[in-house]
Amino acid sequence: MTDNDIAAGSPASDTPWSADAYLGDPAVRAEWDNRYADRQRLWSGRPNGALVAEVAGLTPGRVLDVGCGEGADAVWLARRGWDVTALEVSGVALRRAAGHARDAGLAVHWVHAALTDAMLPPASFDLVSAQYPALLRTPDAAAERALLGAVAPGGILLVVHHAGMESQQDHDSGFDPADYVWPSMIVDLLDDDWEVETHEQRPRVVPDGGAGAHHTDDLVLRVRRLR
């Protein structure tokens, strides 16, 4: 797998992917590249259980996979007929994801960018999926607005996070929940153009192996854009 197998910017772009083409904060890219490089495989390699459950009854269309990691969700969606655009800040993760898709004979649009810097077509995805995203919080709610802004009329935004993390105290690892976007913050931005279909805590389908396997409950937010 070479860097040229991954596109940057717009999913319609033919621009070859390279480190210089990354759109976003280089420090964030480096942080996640280092995290992925430390392990041959960071995640379980299986699609997220909440995604599988929520997508089961949907008609395949265009989907944006935010923070696609090593590509398990993107590959699963593509196998089921979705036109997948997969977004990730880590080039290490994207190379792995693109390799998995190639081995499966599947086409995925890979975007090496942060959500708020990606050149994505607005209001054009039938499903926007953000599974346990590490989206940084800003005063202007840029990440939350980017998630909502990507959803087409009639489409769905699905955000899943680990329950309880938003109320953890800052500790020696440097993780501070106040720095990140949580589902409740997205709900706070909704107006009459949106309908909340699911907003609940539920037991998590825990995959075998991979980082995060110790989390037992999910926060699941599913909202539909009415117009």
C-alpha positions, -999 to 999 in steps of 0.1 A, spaced: 0 0 0 15 33 -11 6 69 -2 -9 74 -36 -37 50 -29 -53 75 -6 -70 108 -17 -70 140 3 -96 168 4 -128 163 -15 -138 126 -20 -142 135 -57 -106 146 -59 -80 127 -78 -51 145 -59 -26 119 -47 -25 116 -9 8 125 8 19 139 42 19 174 27 -17 170 16 -30 165 51 -57 190 61 -56 198 98 -33 203 128 0 185 122 3 180 160 -29 160 160 -19 140 130 15 132 147 -2 122 180 -25 97 163 2 84 139 24 76 169 -5 59 187 -12 36 157 25 30 150 30 17 185 8 -14 177 5 -36 146 -33 -33 151 -50 -9 174 -86 -19 171 -104 -52 169 -109 -53 132 -147 -57 136 -174 -31 128 -188 -13 158 -219 -30 173 -240 2 176 -233 10 139 -243 -25 128 -276 -23 149 -285 12 137 -277 7 100 -294 -26 96 -327 -12 84 -314 17 63 -312 18 25 -276 21 14 -266 55 1 -237 79 7 -220 76 41 -193 96 58 -173 76 83 -157 101 107 -125 89 123 -124 57 103 -93 43 120 -81 11 105 -113 8 84 -134 -19 99 -166 2 97 -158 15 62 -152 -20 48 -184 -33 65 -205 -5 50 -190 -8 15 -197 -46 15 -234 -37 21 -236 -14 -8 -229 20 8 -209 46 -11 -183 53 16 -162 83 23 -138 76 52 -121 104 70 -91 101 93 -63 122 107 -37 94 109 -19 85 78 -7 52 94 -43 42 101 -54 52 66 -28 30 50 -40 1 70 -77 9 62 -70 12 25 -51 -21 25 -81 -39 41 -105 -24 15 -81 -34 -13 -78 -69 0 -116 -71 1 -120 -57 -34 -140 -27 -22 -139 9 -33 -137 36 -5 -130 73 -8 -102 80 17 -98 115 31 -67 124 51 -80 154 71 -95 166 103 -133 169 102 -133 207 105 -107 211 78 -119 186 52 -132 198 20 -164 178 21 -196 186 0 -221 201 24 -255 184 32 -247 155 9 -245 123 30 -274 100 38 -256 88 69 -228 104 89 -213 80 114 -190 91 142 -181 61 163 -162 71 195 -148 102 179 -120 122 195 -133 156 183 -119 186 200 -143 211 215 -141 248 203 -160 279 214 -178 280 180 -188 243 181 -170 238 148 -169 200 150 -205 196 161 -216 219 132 -194 201 107 -211 168 117 -246 183 113 -237 202 82 -226 170 63 -260 154 66 -283 155 36 -320 163 41 -337 131 52 -303 117 63 -291 105 96 -263 115 120 -252 87 142 -228 95 171 -217 68 195 -195 73 225 -184 55 256 -208 61 285 -193 79 315 -163 93 299 -178 128 296 -179 131 334 -144 117 342 -120 139 360 -88 150 344 -60 127 355 -23 120 348 -29 108 313 -37 143 302 -73 133 292 -98 161 301 -134 154 290 -140 192 288 -117 192 257 -139 169 236 -173 169 219 -199 146 235 -234 137 221 -252 160 245 -234 190 229 -248 180 195 -283 178 209 -279 213 223 -275 226 187 -305 209 172 -334 230 159 -367 223 142 -349 209 112 -339 178 132 -357 149 149 -341 129 177 -348 92 169 -325 77 196 -307 93 225 -299 67 251 -274 47 271 -273 10 262 -250 -20 268 -222 -22 244 -214 -51 220 -178 -54 231 -154 -67 205 -127 -92 213 -94 -74 217 -85 -39 206 -82 -7 225 -114 4 244 -126 -32 250 -130 -24 287 -159 0 280 -192 -18 286 -219 9 278 -225 32 249 -241 66 245 -261 64 212 -274 95 195 -293 91 162 -309 122 147 -326 127 114 -324 159 93 -359 167 82 -351 195 57 
